[in-house]
Amino acid sequence: MLGLFEQSDSSTEEIARRLALWQFLRTEHPPEVTPGLLRDLRLYGGAQGIWVDKNRTASLTPDGRGVAVAILHNGITYADDLAADGVLYHYPSTDRPSSRDAGEVRAMKWAKDLQIPIFVIIKEGGLRRVVLGWVDDFDDPAKVFAVSFGNLPQGPVLLEEENAPFELTAPRSQRRASTWVRTGQRDFAFNVMRRYGPSCAGCGIAVTQVLDAAHLRPKSRNGSDDSRNGLPLCALHHRALDSRLWVIDPDSTSFIALRRDVPLSALRLTYASLSHLPQLPHREALIDVWHHARRL
């Protein structure tokens, strides 16, 4: 065990050290471990979402900020960002000095650049589930990291090209556990925010805590995870769209209320159409949601 705590002199040694720690956790302990064990193994220091052990890893980075060791997901906040194959992890935004948050963001980016794995710690009651993760990509405007689970990094999240073949539907994947959402959600959400920008397409609110990556053809009807089948919507306008209170005209992209007693003004839709977006959803997706909403 003492070897797991020794100083790493290179990124290669740090990778080997973390993989050895991961193997130790898998073979010697159940999936859920105590916070005390994580502290003893120096996998987490507590009191923050991103744990950086600068004493061990500062020498690995030119700026001396160190490399992120672990991230904490409480299982509640941003619950839909946690999937069976990865997680979207939001940049820290705390009351601490801004340099602290910026340093943790830079430490996550160093984990990506050096391809050093991190530990994703998920709260499950009083215990913690630990998963090996890799920082594959990041989006500064949306302030989010794309982290994959597994023994190897997945590489950057590829955004669909505008003229690439479009599939409206895809087979549904299964949930891995009751609190983890379907596979593919990480890349879908990441690409929706990257394609359209991190603000609600209906009202413009840019508070990530209330933004969803909404499927136009939903997963309940086998909608695909192509970002062109999605829009960033706040919780209100996502729910209102799913409830068929408003819809988007596929020709003009204008917003149309579907109930006389609930006009667009009542829904607080401050835009009149999707014309303000840098790109539009695929026309096939807009036609599908249009016909489905008006048929019911």
Order of alpha helices (4+ residues) and beta strands (2+ residues): alpha-beta-alpha-beta-alpha-beta-beta-alpha-beta-beta-beta-alpha-beta-beta-alpha-beta-beta-alpha
